[in-house]
Amino acid sequence: MIRNIVIALLVVVVAGTAFWGYQEHKEKNAVLINAENTYQRAFHDLSYQVDLLHDKVGSTLAMNSRYSLSPALTDVWRITSEAQSDVGQLPITLLPFNKTEEFLAKIADFSYKTAVRDLDKEPLNDQEYSTLQSLYTQASDIQGELRKVQYLVLKNNLRWMDVEMALASGKENTDNTIIDGLKVVEKKVSGYGETNEMNPTFTSTQQRDENFKNLQGKTITKEEAIATAKSYIHSKSGNLKVNVEENGKGSDYGFYSVSILDKDSDTELNMDLTKKGGYPIWYINNRDVNKTNIDLNQAYTKAEAFLKEHDFSSLELFESAQYDNIALLNFVTSENGVKIYPDSVKVKIGLDDGSVVGFSADEYLKSHKTREIESPSISEKEARDKINLNVKIMESGKALIINDIGEEVLCYEFMGTIKEDTYRIFINADTGQEEKVEKLKNSEPVYENLI
Amino acid sequence: MKGISSKWKWLLLFSCLTICFGIYPETRTNAFSSQVIQKGAVGDDVIELQARLQNIGYYNGKIDGVYGWGTYWALRNFQQDFGLPIDGYAGTTTKQKLTNASNFNRAFVHEQINKGNEFTYYGGVDIEKQVKVKGNANAPKSGGANDKSGNAPSKTTTAANLPGGYSQNDIQLIANAVYGESRGEPYTGQVAVAAVILNRVESAAFPNTISGVIFEPGAFTAVADGQIWLTPNERAKEAVVDAINGWDPSGNAEYYFNPETATSKWIWSRPQIKKIGKHIFCK
């Protein structure tokens, strides 16, 4: 009897211990993952901030006036401090990383001093300009190295917890990619910048809230929505499964979501249409594109034909790019030689058979309206004189953009280069103010090839 | 089979070889394919375009097979100097004039690209002197190197086009999150999840960077339970690129949840926009 009770007790104790141990283990894991995530965030954030810093410093090189230079330098200053705080959160106290921190401090110093100065009375002198240039070069080095480390971290699923343990134990025989990589960064010592400088076709957040208020037409029914969606797929298959749903209560505007499943080819088309007027906001055809049979230029012709068929008129090609077997074409409205950047329509073409696999008119529908474009009050020559002399102007035109405070402004648009970098500069056609200076991205090397 | 004598076999083989050799040099001398090369294109034609422009001193950038801004200005300058319409499109006439004006050693250029060497291709300089062989100092671990050469039969380009403002690593990071969160979802649902991440970056109520949004404590279950570190497939990456390029199937949502697994009651109080697959997207 007693023996049985003891056995029972022991069983309970063992089970209890096992349960407790499992709970502890689970908690420990949760804590570890949490810590790991914090490190990951700090690291990815750092490399993003350095990217941004590089671009921002690059943009300041092409700026001329106090209006744009002071805010840009303030931005550089802010980004620098964020990057510094990211460095501070990484578990690399045992690693010499102070040169990088020094570099960040140097950029912060310089940008602060120049940003608070009245640059109209006392513009950047030659020496300061060359300092800026050398900071830019250094930033580019650091950016490249950090990106390489980041690539390896992502590719090999490296854990900062492992790095910390390796550093703490003094055993560096495991995977040292992170440590080695950061040592290289340290050697090159450079900086970084903030990049939410989107290209001009991105409508601002303010614009987004207007929610298709410019659309004309009457409200459509579900059946009409289905009919419109069908006109986009040209499917000859009789074996279609159609589904349509209304938007939920939380949406700011009314829309229908139509999905059409073609059972013969097992592809699905999804499309959202506005209730008012029945305009297609976007659509996606989910089929796989595994081959390239046609080239980008042919895709461009197909996209143009597609837009014409669906009554999108007076659009001109703004950007085109090839991603694997997909071509992406970005069109903007062009009125009397003025490019209306907020009116952008994107078409995705599969390069296997040239069919349209995606379409987005989101931004176009939100911003398109009848506009009175006034004639500029300054001449192109006058606008050209406002541009930094270091910029070699290659192309010019007129454009309507949304500026930093969310207003539509008519500008002269200049494309120019400084050494290998290309810039897009907008000069207000009424005031001659520098509205926007963008450094355009070059293609990015594939990091796998650099290692 | 005995009916065919060995003599015939040899003759057949010989004639086959003759045909092969007869055709081979001809395809070789054909420069460029028939495509009109425009900005944003990638591939062999772009490599040839860049190499030829560099050969006659118009292009100073890397020969990487991606038609970017540097190539664009180089081609326009070439078109201006040669009395062609200045449009940045390499069509038949432009390609013909360029071919006549420059040299292109396909074998050499592609060899350098395949080996990953840094090189230039200026005319009037010994090409062998323009190659900087990839550093041996930190030679890759032997295992990795072998794997790589085995898996990559012919690299054509050494760079990639990227949607505005984002790097390949940014895309990879979002793809990790999208895959961890919604790998069982339809493609549209994956684009929507990527769009929610981007909407959060834009929103004032969330961090302003991609990593800030993704690693925000408690924001994504895939981050909390470590599923974010699964390797994403190409489809997830494509979804991310779509979202960056302006596709937003979520209808400007900033939240989403799976009603079957959601543990928080609070999420039900958000105004719902739509449902895609298993996820409900909310403002």
Interface residues (C-beta under 8 A of the other chain):
Chain A: A30 I33 N34 N37 T38 Q40 R41 F43 H44 D45 S47 Y48 Q49 D51 R147 Q150 Y151 L154 N157 T195 N196 E197 M198 N199 F202 T205 R208 E245 N247 G248 K249 G250 S251 D252 F255 S257 E268 N270 D272 W282 I284 N286 D295 L296 N297 Q298 Y300 E319 S320 A321 Q322 Y323 D324 I326 A327 L328 N330 S344 K346 K348 G358 S360 D362 E363 M394 T417 E420 T422 L440 K441 N442 S443 E444 P445 V446 Y447 N449 L450 I451
Chain B: S33 Q35 V36 I37 Q38 K39 G40 A41 V42 G43 D45 N60 G61 K62 D64 V66 G68 W69 G70 W73 R76 Y89 G116 P140 K155 T157 T158 A159 A160 N161 L162 P163 G164 G165 S167 Q168 N169 D170 Q172 L173 N176 P186 Y187 T188 V191 V201 E202 S203 N208 T209 I210 S211 G212 I214 F215 E216 P217 V223 A224 D225 G226 W229 T231 E234 E238 V241 D242 N245 G246 W247 D248 P249 G251 N252 R270 P271 Q272 I273 K274 K275 I280 C282 K283
